[in-house]
Amino acid sequence: MEIISHLVNKINDPTGIIVGDRYEFLLDIKVEEDDELYTEGGLELRVIFASDDENGERVVQYYFTEKASRDALDFALEDDEEAEILEYCKKNLA
């Protein structure tokens, strides 16, 4: 799995459910054709990332979508992949 590009937006949370600042990352993901995540239309990972003094920086939620159809895919990240995504989000928070 390789992150090709990303978009990041700060999200307003009027409910206050998630403590701290909340951001949405849209990660353009490249995977090999033999990977179970591979789709011809491309793959995107939507990540909700939160940051505050008490809880630190963390991935709150994520899900994969097929770029062409925008259909959600039911896959989970492995622990090392989730750690990689967390570090990527930390580095690329504007």
N, C-alpha and C positions, 0 to 999 in steps of 0.2 A: 504494500500500500504506500502510495506516494502522494503528498499534498502538492498540487500543482499551483493553486492560487486560492485566495480567500477574499471574502468581504466581511466586514465587521460593523455592527451597529449597536449603539447603546439603546437599551430597551427601558421604557418607563414602566414601572411596576406599581400601578395605583393601589393594588391590594396589599402590598407589603409582605406577601407570603415569603418571598426570598429576601433575606437580609442583605443589605449592601447594594453595590452597583451590579447591574445585570447586563450582559451583552449577548448578542446573537452572532455567531460565526457561521458563515456558509463556506464550507471547504470543498473545493473541487478536487476530487480524489481520482487517482489513476491506479488501476489494478491490472494484473496480468490476465490474459484471456482464460487461463486455466483456473483462476480464482473463482470460488463460488459467488463472490460479490460482483463479478464482471457483468456488465450490461452493455449492449451495443450503443445505447444512447448516452452513456456516461453516468457517472456516479457523483453524488453530492452528499456531504455529511453536514447536517444542521446541528450545531452545538450551542446549548445555553450555558454560559460561563458566568459565574458570580465571583465577586471580590469584596471583602470587607475585612476590617481589622481583627474582629473576633474569630472568624472562621477561615480566614485566608482566601486563597484563590482556589476555585474548584469547578469541575464540570458538574452541572446540576442535572442536565438531561442531554441526550443526543439521539438522533435517528438518521438512517440512510434513506435517500430518495433517488429514484431513477430520474436523471435530468430531463430526458426527452418527454416522459409522461407525467412527471411529478408524483408518481406513485411511491408510497412509503414501502420500504423493504424491512422485513422482520429479521434483522441480524444484530448481534451484539459484538462490541469490541472485546478483544482479549485484553487481559490486564496490562500487558506491555504496550499494546496499541493505545489504550486509554491514557496511560502515562505519557505516551508520545503526543497525543492530542492535547493534553493538559499543558505540557511544556510549550507546544506550538502556540497555543492561545496566550499563555503568559508572555512569550516573546513578541507576539504580534498585536498586543493590546495597545492601541494608539493613545 
